[in-house]
Amino acid sequence: MRDAALIVALANARSPRKPTGARARVEHDALVDPAGASELLSPFLGREVTRRELPALRQLQAAVVAVVDALIKGSPAPVAALNRLAARNPGGRRLEQQPDGTLRATIAVARRSAAAILTERAIDELDQLDVTRLRRCGRPECRLVFYDRTRSGTQRWHSDRPCGLRERQRRHRGQLPDFAQTY
């Protein structure tokens, strides 16, 4: 089982945030420029992202969000967009002579784009993760995605700070979330 780090990073890359102490949500787009995209994705790529790669990365992010949203809702995952992105980056065949003199055909791609590398990794992560552990934060004001790594599978918030702390404070003060006041 993997921890779905890339899937979670892509799913949350363009989600609004409500930082600690903020009164309102703040728009957030890590894919708006190469610096933000590199900060988010270089741990998965091992290199910086170029401006030219941003449109394809935004397409990949949108495809991953669609799949994640469907998985969280329990709906069939729309995988066509992700598969189209993967098909754009086919490998080329190349013949290499081995040290023992034999010939071997290998798949070789010159410099692969960031989208190609990340699409392949995203598909691998989605293939291996337990979809029942992919969730949205339980705090109504927060819509961030997380992967529940707890043994019991009962994690409710993407992070204890700020979301878990704020929900416990709300419960202690006897305040119910907006959606619970209708019951």
N, C-alpha and C positions, 0 to 999 in steps of 0.2 A: 504494500500500500504506500502510495506517495502522499506528500502533504499538499499537493495542488498549489504550490507557491506561485507558479506562473499563471495559472487560471485565476486565482484570487487577485493577483496583481493586475491582470488585464481587465477583469470584471470591475474592479474599483478604480481603474485609471482615469475615468472621466466622471466619477460620481461626486456630487456635492458633499461637502463636509460641514460639520458643526464643531469647530475646534473648542477646546476648553475655554470657558469664559466668554465665548461669542454668543450674542443674542439671536443671531440668524444664521442660516446656512450660507456657506461660502462656496461659490462655484469653483470647481477644481478640474483641471484638464492637464494631466501629466504628458499628454501627447501633443501639446500645442507648439512645442519647439524642440529642437534636438537636445538641448540641455536637460529638460524635464524628462523626455523619453529615455535619454541615456541614463539618468539617475535611477529611473524605474527598471529599465530593461537590461542594462549592462551586466548585472549579476547573472543573467540567463544567457546573454550573448557572448560575454567576454570581450566586448569592444563597445565603442561609442556608436550612437545612431546618427545617421546623416539626415539633413533636411529632405533630401530626395526620397528617403525611405518612409517618411511620416505618413503620406496618404495610404500606403499599403498597410502600415501598422494600425491606422485608424480603422481600416476595413477588417483587419484581423480582430481588433478589439470589439467591434460591433458584432462580428460573427460569434465570438466567444460569449459576449453578453447575452445574445439570443439563445445560445445553447444552455448557459447557466440558468437563465430565467425559466426556461422550459423544464430543466431538471428539478429546480426548486419547486415549481408548481406541480410536478409529476406529469407533465405533458410530454408528448413525443418531441425529441430534440430536433430542431431544424439544422441538420448537418450539411445541407447542400452548399451554403455559402463558404463554410470552412473547407469543404472538399474542393470547391472551385479555386480557392486560394492555394491549396496544396497542389493542385494540378498545374498551376502556373509555373511551378519550379521543378520541372522534371530534370532528372540527372542524365548526363550524356555518357555514353559508353566510351571507354578508352582501353586500348590494349597496352599491357605492360609486360616486360620480360622479367621473369623472376630470377633470383640468384642462381638457381639450378638450370637456367636456360629455357625453361618452359614459358609459354605465353599464357597470360591470364587477362580476361576481360574484366574491367572494373567500372563502376559508376563514378564519374568524376564531374564535379561542378566547379567552375572557376570560383570566383568570389561570390558566395551565396549572400543574398540580401538578408537583412534583419527579419523581414516578414517570412521568408522561406525557413529560416532557422527556427523562429518562434512558432510558426504554424506547425512544423513537425513536432516540436516539443509539446505544444498545446494538445495536439491529437494524441500523443503518447500519454500525457497526463490524464486526459479525459478517458482514455481507454482503461487506465489502471486505477482510477479513484473510485471510492465507494460513494455513489451519487447521493445516498441518504445522509451523508455527512456534510454535504454542500448546502449552506444555509445563508439567509439574510439575518442581519443583526435583529434581535428581538426588541430593541428599543424603537418605538414608533417614529421618532425623529431621525433615526439613522437607517440608511438603506444599504450599508456596506455588506459585501459578501465575505464569508469566512468559511474555512474548512474545519469542522469539529474534530480535533485530535484527541479529545478526552476518551478514556477507556469506556466510560458509561454512555458516551454519545449524547450528553445532555447540555452541552455548552449553549448558552442563549445569546451571548453578545460577542461581537467581533473582537472586543477588547474589554478588559475589566475597567480600564481608564480610557475614556471617560464614561462609556455606556453602562457598564455594570455598576459602577459607583453611583451614577445618577439615578438608575432605576432603584437601587437599594435605598437611596435618600428619599425618593418619591414614595416608596412603599412605607418607609419609616414615618414620614410626615402625613401619611394617610391620604395622599393624593393618588388618584387613579389615572392611568393614561387616558387620553381622549376616547379611544375606541372602547374602553372598558366602562365608561360612564353611561353608556346606553343600555346596559344590562340591568 
